[in-house]
Amino acid sequence: MDQNLYVQVLVAFGLNNYNEAIELISKILGDKSNTVERQVNIVLLNQRATSYFKLQLFTEAFKDMQSSINMGFDIKRDEELLYMYYHAKSKTELSEIINTLEQIKIICNREIMLLKQINIDKMFNKNDRTRTRSQSAGRK
């Protein structure tokens, strides 16, 4: 791992420049020649998760913390990360529920539009039949 890049991460993180910290950490983690220890990857994931959390990007924060846990990090040992984990998890789940409800709303709105169109069509067809009958009734 490029030590200079990691120093830049620490500076950006320390200055609350979370977007830059995320970008730099992603660069380090995405580097295929990156042969750092598992513990360093865990630290990087937790720093990026914290940055995402500070920017209220809860889904991304949750994913990074989950990756860190999957790598062996015991989140129960860090009270702040534990809080962020459950907060981000609840926000992520809530966001998924809201997205599902919005999709259902779109489907329902489509169905309502179709039903309204059917009612309008029936109304016009009914009027056409009525006219035909009345016109033919008047001719007799």
C-alpha positions, 0 to 999 in steps of 0.5 A: 500500500502506498503510505503517502496515499494513506497519509492523504486519507488520514488528512482528508478524514481529519479535515472532515473531507469525507468525499475525498477520504472515500475516493482515496480509500476506494483507490487503495482498496481497488488497487490490485497490487494492494497486498496489505494485511487483512487488519489494514483492509478492515481499518480502511473499510471502517474509515470509509464506512464512517465517511459514508455514514457522516455523509448519510450514505447509509447503504454504502456505510452498512455494506462496508461495515458488513464487509469488515465484519465478514473479514473478522472484525468484531464490531461489538468491541467498537461502540461507535461503529456498533451504533453506526452499523445498526443505525445504517442497517435500519436506514438501509432496510427502511430505504428498501421498504420505501423503494418497494412501496414506491414501486407498488404505488407506481403499479397501482397508479398504472392500474388505476389509469387503466381502470379509468380508461376502461370506464371512459371507454365503456361510457363512450361505447354506451353512449354510442349504442344509445344513440344508435337505438334512439336514431333507429327508434325515431325512424320507425 
